[in-house]
Amino acid sequence: IVACMEGLRVGGSAESLGAHTTASVVKAIFLVIVMDGLFAMFFASINM
C-alpha cells in the first residue's frame, strides 16, 4: 500500500522517481517495525 501511494505521487522526472522510491522503502521498513512491536505487545498480553 505504501509503495502504491508513493508510486502515484511520482512526477515526470527520474529524480522524482528516486525520491519517492526511497521514501517508500523508508516508510515500509518503519511500518514493519511498528507492526512488529504492536504484535509483540498483543501476544505478550495474551500470554502466547
mmCIF file of the N, C-alpha and C atoms, coordinates in Angstrom:
data_MODEL
# 
_entry.id   MODEL 
# 
loop_
_atom_site.group_PDB 
_atom_site.id 
_atom_site.type_symbol 
_atom_site.label_atom_id 
_atom_site.label_alt_id 
_atom_site.label_comp_id 
_atom_site.label_asym_id 
_atom_site.label_entity_id 
_atom_site.label_seq_id 
_atom_site.pdbx_PDB_ins_code 
_atom_site.Cartn_x 
_atom_site.Cartn_y 
_atom_site.Cartn_z 
_atom_site.occupancy 
_atom_site.B_iso_or_equiv 
_atom_site.pdbx_formal_charge 
_atom_site.auth_seq_id 
_atom_site.auth_comp_id 
_atom_site.auth_asym_id 
_atom_site.auth_atom_id 
_atom_site.pdbx_PDB_model_num 
ATOM 1   N N  . ILE A 1 1  ? 0.838  -1.187  0.000   1.00 0.00 ? 1  ILE A N  1 
ATOM 2   C CA . ILE A 1 1  ? 0.000  0.000   0.000   1.00 0.00 ? 1  ILE A CA 1 
ATOM 3   C C  . ILE A 1 1  ? 0.878  1.244   0.000   1.00 0.00 ? 1  ILE A C  1 
ATOM 4   N N  . VAL A 1 2  ? 1.949  1.208   0.782   1.00 0.00 ? 2  VAL A N  1 
ATOM 5   C CA . VAL A 1 2  ? 2.851  2.361   0.840   1.00 0.00 ? 2  VAL A CA 1 
ATOM 6   C C  . VAL A 1 2  ? 3.469  2.607   -0.529  1.00 0.00 ? 2  VAL A C  1 
ATOM 7   N N  . ALA A 1 3  ? 3.930  1.540   -1.174  1.00 0.00 ? 3  ALA A N  1 
ATOM 8   C CA . ALA A 1 3  ? 4.570  1.684   -2.482  1.00 0.00 ? 3  ALA A CA 1 
ATOM 9   C C  . ALA A 1 3  ? 3.589  2.202   -3.525  1.00 0.00 ? 3  ALA A C  1 
ATOM 10  N N  . CYS A 1 4  ? 2.351  1.743   -3.471  1.00 0.00 ? 4  CYS A N  1 
ATOM 11  C CA . CYS A 1 4  ? 1.337  2.222   -4.420  1.00 0.00 ? 4  CYS A CA 1 
ATOM 12  C C  . CYS A 1 4  ? 1.080  3.713   -4.246  1.00 0.00 ? 4  CYS A C  1 
ATOM 13  N N  . MET A 1 5  ? 0.950  4.142   -2.997  1.00 0.00 ? 5  MET A N  1 
ATOM 14  C CA . MET A 1 5  ? 0.689  5.559   -2.748  1.00 0.00 ? 5  MET A CA 1 
ATOM 15  C C  . MET A 1 5  ? 1.869  6.424   -3.194  1.00 0.00 ? 5  MET A C  1 
ATOM 16  N N  . GLU A 1 6  ? 3.078  5.981   -2.900  1.00 0.00 ? 6  GLU A N  1 
ATOM 17  C CA . GLU A 1 6  ? 4.247  6.755   -3.331  1.00 0.00 ? 6  GLU A CA 1 
ATOM 18  C C  . GLU A 1 6  ? 4.385  6.725   -4.854  1.00 0.00 ? 6  GLU A C  1 
ATOM 19  N N  . GLY A 1 7  ? 4.065  5.600   -5.461  1.00 0.00 ? 7  GLY A N  1 
ATOM 20  C CA . GLY A 1 7  ? 4.147  5.500   -6.917  1.00 0.00 ? 7  GLY A CA 1 
ATOM 21  C C  . GLY A 1 7  ? 3.198  6.446   -7.621  1.00 0.00 ? 7  GLY A C  1 
ATOM 22  N N  . LEU A 1 8  ? 2.045  6.654   -7.032  1.00 0.00 ? 8  LEU A N  1 
ATOM 23  C CA . LEU A 1 8  ? 1.078  7.570   -7.634  1.00 0.00 ? 8  LEU A CA 1 
ATOM 24  C C  . LEU A 1 8  ? 1.506  9.029   -7.504  1.00 0.00 ? 8  LEU A C  1 
ATOM 25  N N  . ARG A 1 9  ? 2.431  9.317   -6.611  1.00 0.00 ? 9  ARG A N  1 
ATOM 26  C CA . ARG A 1 9  ? 2.891  10.695  -6.407  1.00 0.00 ? 9  ARG A CA 1 
ATOM 27  C C  . ARG A 1 9  ? 4.112  11.056  -7.256  1.00 0.00 ? 9  ARG A C  1 
ATOM 28  N N  . VAL A 1 10 ? 4.646  10.095  -7.996  1.00 0.00 ? 10 VAL A N  1 
ATOM 29  C CA . VAL A 1 10 ? 5.852  10.343  -8.792  1.00 0.00 ? 10 VAL A CA 1 
ATOM 30  C C  . VAL A 1 10 ? 5.533  11.325  -9.909  1.00 0.00 ? 10 VAL A C  1 
ATOM 31  N N  . GLY A 1 11 ? 6.440  12.289  -10.068 1.00 0.00 ? 11 GLY A N  1 
ATOM 32  C CA . GLY A 1 11 ? 6.289  13.255  -11.145 1.00 0.00 ? 11 GLY A CA 1 
ATOM 33  C C  . GLY A 1 11 ? 6.890  12.718  -12.436 1.00 0.00 ? 11 GLY A C  1 
ATOM 34  N N  . GLY A 1 12 ? 7.267  13.585  -13.317 1.00 0.00 ? 12 GLY A N  1 
ATOM 35  C CA . GLY A 1 12 ? 7.751  13.173  -14.622 1.00 0.00 ? 12 GLY A CA 1 
ATOM 36  C C  . GLY A 1 12 ? 9.251  13.059  -14.750 1.00 0.00 ? 12 GLY A C  1 
ATOM 37  N N  . SER A 1 13 ? 9.989  13.072  -13.638 1.00 0.00 ? 13 SER A N  1 
ATOM 38  C CA . SER A 1 13 ? 11.445 13.038  -13.756 1.00 0.00 ? 13 SER A CA 1 
ATOM 39  C C  . SER A 1 13 ? 12.025 11.840  -13.021 1.00 0.00 ? 13 SER A C  1 
ATOM 40  N N  . ALA A 1 14 ? 13.244 11.498  -13.385 1.00 0.00 ? 14 ALA A N  1 
ATOM 41  C CA . ALA A 1 14 ? 13.942 10.398  -12.717 1.00 0.00 ? 14 ALA A CA 1 
ATOM 42  C C  . ALA A 1 14 ? 14.271 10.770  -11.273 1.00 0.00 ? 14 ALA A C  1 
ATOM 43  N N  . GLU A 1 15 ? 14.519 12.039  -11.017 1.00 0.00 ? 15 GLU A N  1 
ATOM 44  C CA . GLU A 1 15 ? 14.799 12.492  -9.647  1.00 0.00 ? 15 GLU A CA 1 
ATOM 45  C C  . GLU A 1 15 ? 13.587 12.257  -8.746  1.00 0.00 ? 15 GLU A C  1 
ATOM 46  N N  . SER A 1 16 ? 12.417 12.537  -9.264  1.00 0.00 ? 16 SER A N  1 
ATOM 47  C CA . SER A 1 16 ? 11.188 12.304  -8.510  1.00 0.00 ? 16 SER A CA 1 
ATOM 48  C C  . SER A 1 16 ? 10.992 10.815  -8.240  1.00 0.00 ? 16 SER A C  1 
ATOM 49  N N  . LEU A 1 17 ? 11.284 9.990   -9.221  1.00 0.00 ? 17 LEU A N  1 
ATOM 50  C CA . LEU A 1 17 ? 11.160 8.541   -9.052  1.00 0.00 ? 17 LEU A CA 1 
ATOM 51  C C  . LEU A 1 17 ? 12.090 8.039   -7.958  1.00 0.00 ? 17 LEU A C  1 
ATOM 52  N N  . GLY A 1 18 ? 13.331 8.500   -7.969  1.00 0.00 ? 18 GLY A N  1 
ATOM 53  C CA . GLY A 1 18 ? 14.291 8.090   -6.946  1.00 0.00 ? 18 GLY A CA 1 
ATOM 54  C C  . GLY A 1 18 ? 13.878 8.534   -5.554  1.00 0.00 ? 18 GLY A C  1 
ATOM 55  N N  . ALA A 1 19 ? 13.410 9.754   -5.446  1.00 0.00 ? 19 ALA A N  1 
ATOM 56  C CA . ALA A 1 19 ? 12.997 10.278  -4.141  1.00 0.00 ? 19 ALA A CA 1 
ATOM 57  C C  . ALA A 1 19 ? 11.798 9.510   -3.593  1.00 0.00 ? 19 ALA A C  1 
ATOM 58  N N  . HIS A 1 20 ? 10.846 9.214   -4.441  1.00 0.00 ? 20 HIS A N  1 
ATOM 59  C CA . HIS A 1 20 ? 9.656  8.503   -3.980  1.00 0.00 ? 20 HIS A CA 1 
ATOM 60  C C  . HIS A 1 20 ? 9.944  7.029   -3.711  1.00 0.00 ? 20 HIS A C  1 
ATOM 61  N N  . THR A 1 21 ? 10.868 6.439   -4.445  1.00 0.00 ? 21 THR A N  1 
ATOM 62  C CA . THR A 1 21 ? 11.269 5.063   -4.159  1.00 0.00 ? 21 THR A CA 1 
ATOM 63  C C  . THR A 1 21 ? 11.928 4.987   -2.791  1.00 0.00 ? 21 THR A C  1 
ATOM 64  N N  . THR A 1 22 ? 12.829 5.917   -2.513  1.00 0.00 ? 22 THR A N  1 
ATOM 65  C CA . THR A 1 22 ? 13.487 5.955   -1.202  1.00 0.00 ? 22 THR A CA 1 
ATOM 66  C C  . THR A 1 22 ? 12.470 6.173   -0.089  1.00 0.00 ? 22 THR A C  1 
ATOM 67  N N  . ALA A 1 23 ? 11.555 7.098   -0.284  1.00 0.00 ? 23 ALA A N  1 
ATOM 68  C CA . ALA A 1 23 ? 10.524 7.364   0.721   1.00 0.00 ? 23 ALA A CA 1 
ATOM 69  C C  . ALA A 1 23 ? 9.659  6.131   0.954   1.00 0.00 ? 23 ALA A C  1 
ATOM 70  N N  . SER A 1 24 ? 9.344  5.419   -0.106  1.00 0.00 ? 24 SER A N  1 
ATOM 71  C CA . SER A 1 24 ? 8.534  4.210   0.013   1.00 0.00 ? 24 SER A CA 1 
ATOM 72  C C  . SER A 1 24 ? 9.236  3.142   0.837   1.00 0.00 ? 24 SER A C  1 
ATOM 73  N N  . VAL A 1 25 ? 10.510 2.934   0.590   1.00 0.00 ? 25 VAL A N  1 
ATOM 74  C CA . VAL A 1 25 ? 11.273 1.920   1.334   1.00 0.00 ? 25 VAL A CA 1 
ATOM 75  C C  . VAL A 1 25 ? 11.380 2.308   2.802   1.00 0.00 ? 25 VAL A C  1 
ATOM 76  N N  . VAL A 1 26 ? 11.674 3.558   3.078   1.00 0.00 ? 26 VAL A N  1 
ATOM 77  C CA . VAL A 1 26 ? 11.806 4.021   4.463   1.00 0.00 ? 26 VAL A CA 1 
ATOM 78  C C  . VAL A 1 26 ? 10.480 3.866   5.209   1.00 0.00 ? 26 VAL A C  1 
ATOM 79  N N  . LYS A 1 27 ? 9.387  4.275   4.594   1.00 0.00 ? 27 LYS A N  1 
ATOM 80  C CA . LYS A 1 27 ? 8.074  4.157   5.239   1.00 0.00 ? 27 LYS A CA 1 
ATOM 81  C C  . LYS A 1 27 ? 7.692  2.701   5.461   1.00 0.00 ? 27 LYS A C  1 
ATOM 82  N N  . ALA A 1 28 ? 7.979  1.836   4.490   1.00 0.00 ? 28 ALA A N  1 
ATOM 83  C CA . ALA A 1 28 ? 7.635  0.420   4.630   1.00 0.00 ? 28 ALA A CA 1 
ATOM 84  C C  . ALA A 1 28 ? 8.425  -0.233  5.758   1.00 0.00 ? 28 ALA A C  1 
ATOM 85  N N  . ILE A 1 29 ? 9.711  0.046   5.846   1.00 0.00 ? 29 ILE A N  1 
ATOM 86  C CA . ILE A 1 29 ? 10.527 -0.520  6.927   1.00 0.00 ? 29 ILE A CA 1 
ATOM 87  C C  . ILE A 1 29 ? 10.035 -0.013  8.279   1.00 0.00 ? 29 ILE A C  1 
ATOM 88  N N  . PHE A 1 30 ? 9.723  1.268   8.370   1.00 0.00 ? 30 PHE A N  1 
ATOM 89  C CA . PHE A 1 30 ? 9.205  1.831   9.612   1.00 0.00 ? 30 PHE A CA 1 
ATOM 90  C C  . PHE A 1 30 ? 7.899  1.152   10.015  1.00 0.00 ? 30 PHE A C  1 
ATOM 91  N N  . LEU A 1 31 ? 6.995  0.947   9.059   1.00 0.00 ? 31 LEU A N  1 
ATOM 92  C CA . LEU A 1 31 ? 5.719  0.307   9.371   1.00 0.00 ? 31 LEU A CA 1 
ATOM 93  C C  . LEU A 1 31 ? 5.901  -1.141  9.805   1.00 0.00 ? 31 LEU A C  1 
ATOM 94  N N  . VAL A 1 32 ? 6.850  -1.846  9.212   1.00 0.00 ? 32 VAL A N  1 
ATOM 95  C CA . VAL A 1 32 ? 7.121  -3.226  9.629   1.00 0.00 ? 32 VAL A CA 1 
ATOM 96  C C  . VAL A 1 32 ? 7.596  -3.253  11.076  1.00 0.00 ? 32 VAL A C  1 
ATOM 97  N N  . ILE A 1 33 ? 8.474  -2.337  11.439  1.00 0.00 ? 33 ILE A N  1 
ATOM 98  C CA . ILE A 1 33 ? 8.980  -2.285  12.817  1.00 0.00 ? 33 ILE A CA 1 
ATOM 99  C C  . ILE A 1 33 ? 7.852  -1.950  13.793  1.00 0.00 ? 33 ILE A C  1 
ATOM 100 N N  . VAL A 1 34 ? 7.013  -0.987  13.442  1.00 0.00 ? 34 VAL A N  1 
ATOM 101 C CA . VAL A 1 34 ? 5.895  -0.609  14.309  1.00 0.00 ? 34 VAL A CA 1 
ATOM 102 C C  . VAL A 1 34 ? 4.913  -1.771  14.462  1.00 0.00 ? 34 VAL A C  1 
ATOM 103 N N  . MET A 1 35 ? 4.564  -2.417  13.356  1.00 0.00 ? 35 MET A N  1 
ATOM 104 C CA . MET A 1 35 ? 3.628  -3.542  13.426  1.00 0.00 ? 35 MET A CA 1 
ATOM 105 C C  . MET A 1 35 ? 4.210  -4.696  14.235  1.00 0.00 ? 35 MET A C  1 
ATOM 106 N N  . ASP A 1 36 ? 5.499  -4.949  14.110  1.00 0.00 ? 36 ASP A N  1 
ATOM 107 C CA . ASP A 1 36 ? 6.144  -5.996  14.897  1.00 0.00 ? 36 ASP A CA 1 
ATOM 108 C C  . ASP A 1 36 ? 6.026  -5.690  16.387  1.00 0.00 ? 36 ASP A C  1 
ATOM 109 N N  . GLY A 1 37 ? 6.244  -4.453  16.757  1.00 0.00 ? 37 GLY A N  1 
ATOM 110 C CA . GLY A 1 37 ? 6.099  -4.057  18.156  1.00 0.00 ? 37 GLY A CA 1 
ATOM 111 C C  . GLY A 1 37 ? 4.676  -4.217  18.661  1.00 0.00 ? 37 GLY A C  1 
ATOM 112 N N  . LEU A 1 38 ? 3.712  -3.832  17.832  1.00 0.00 ? 38 LEU A N  1 
ATOM 113 C CA . LEU A 1 38 ? 2.307  -3.974  18.230  1.00 0.00 ? 38 LEU A CA 1 
ATOM 114 C C  . LEU A 1 38 ? 1.919  -5.438  18.400  1.00 0.00 ? 38 LEU A C  1 
ATOM 115 N N  . PHE A 1 39 ? 2.342  -6.284  17.469  1.00 0.00 ? 39 PHE A N  1 
ATOM 116 C CA . PHE A 1 39 ? 2.048  -7.708  17.594  1.00 0.00 ? 39 PHE A CA 1 
ATOM 117 C C  . PHE A 1 39 ? 2.737  -8.306  18.809  1.00 0.00 ? 39 PHE A C  1 
ATOM 118 N N  . ALA A 1 40 ? 3.958  -7.880  19.090  1.00 0.00 ? 40 ALA A N  1 
ATOM 119 C CA . ALA A 1 40 ? 4.674  -8.389  20.263  1.00 0.00 ? 40 ALA A CA 1 
ATOM 120 C C  . ALA A 1 40 ? 3.940  -8.016  21.544  1.00 0.00 ? 40 ALA A C  1 
ATOM 121 N N  . MET A 1 41 ? 3.465  -6.774  21.635  1.00 0.00 ? 41 MET A N  1 
ATOM 122 C CA . MET A 1 41 ? 2.719  -6.364  22.825  1.00 0.00 ? 41 MET A CA 1 
ATOM 123 C C  . MET A 1 41 ? 1.396  -7.117  22.940  1.00 0.00 ? 41 MET A C  1 
ATOM 124 N N  . PHE A 1 42 ? 0.733  -7.319  21.814  1.00 0.00 ? 42 PHE A N  1 
ATOM 125 C CA . PHE A 1 42 ? -0.537 -8.042  21.830  1.00 0.00 ? 42 PHE A CA 1 
ATOM 126 C C  . PHE A 1 42 ? -0.345 -9.477  22.302  1.00 0.00 ? 42 PHE A C  1 
ATOM 127 N N  . PHE A 1 43 ? 0.624  -10.178 21.711  1.00 0.00 ? 43 PHE A N  1 
ATOM 128 C CA . PHE A 1 43 ? 0.831  -11.571 22.086  1.00 0.00 ? 43 PHE A CA 1 
ATOM 129 C C  . PHE A 1 43 ? 1.381  -11.705 23.502  1.00 0.00 ? 43 PHE A C  1 
ATOM 130 N N  . ALA A 1 44 ? 2.124  -10.720 23.956  1.00 0.00 ? 44 ALA A N  1 
ATOM 131 C CA . ALA A 1 44 ? 2.594  -10.747 25.343  1.00 0.00 ? 44 ALA A CA 1 
ATOM 132 C C  . ALA A 1 44 ? 1.424  -10.557 26.308  1.00 0.00 ? 44 ALA A C  1 
ATOM 133 N N  . SER A 1 45 ? 0.456  -9.751  25.910  1.00 0.00 ? 45 SER A N  1 
ATOM 134 C CA . SER A 1 45 ? -0.686 -9.507  26.795  1.00 0.00 ? 45 SER A CA 1 
ATOM 135 C C  . SER A 1 45 ? -1.617 -10.711 26.900  1.00 0.00 ? 45 SER A C  1 
ATOM 136 N N  . ILE A 1 46 ? -1.630 -11.572 25.881  1.00 0.00 ? 46 ILE A N  1 
ATOM 137 C CA . ILE A 1 46 ? -2.479 -12.767 25.954  1.00 0.00 ? 46 ILE A CA 1 
ATOM 138 C C  . ILE A 1 46 ? -1.664 -14.003 26.321  1.00 0.00 ? 46 ILE A C  1 
ATOM 139 N N  . ASN A 1 47 ? -0.438 -13.781 26.763  1.00 0.00 ? 47 ASN A N  1 
ATOM 140 C CA . ASN A 1 47 ? 0.454  -14.845 27.248  1.00 0.00 ? 47 ASN A CA 1 
ATOM 141 C C  . ASN A 1 47 ? 0.723  -15.939 26.219  1.00 0.00 ? 47 ASN A C  1 
ATOM 142 N N  . MET A 1 48 ? 1.066  -15.548 25.016  1.00 0.00 ? 48 MET A N  1 
ATOM 143 C CA . MET A 1 48 ? 1.438  -16.534 24.000  1.00 0.00 ? 48 MET A CA 1 
ATOM 144 C C  . MET A 1 48 ? 2.916  -16.525 23.792  1.00 0.00 ? 48 MET A C  1 
# 
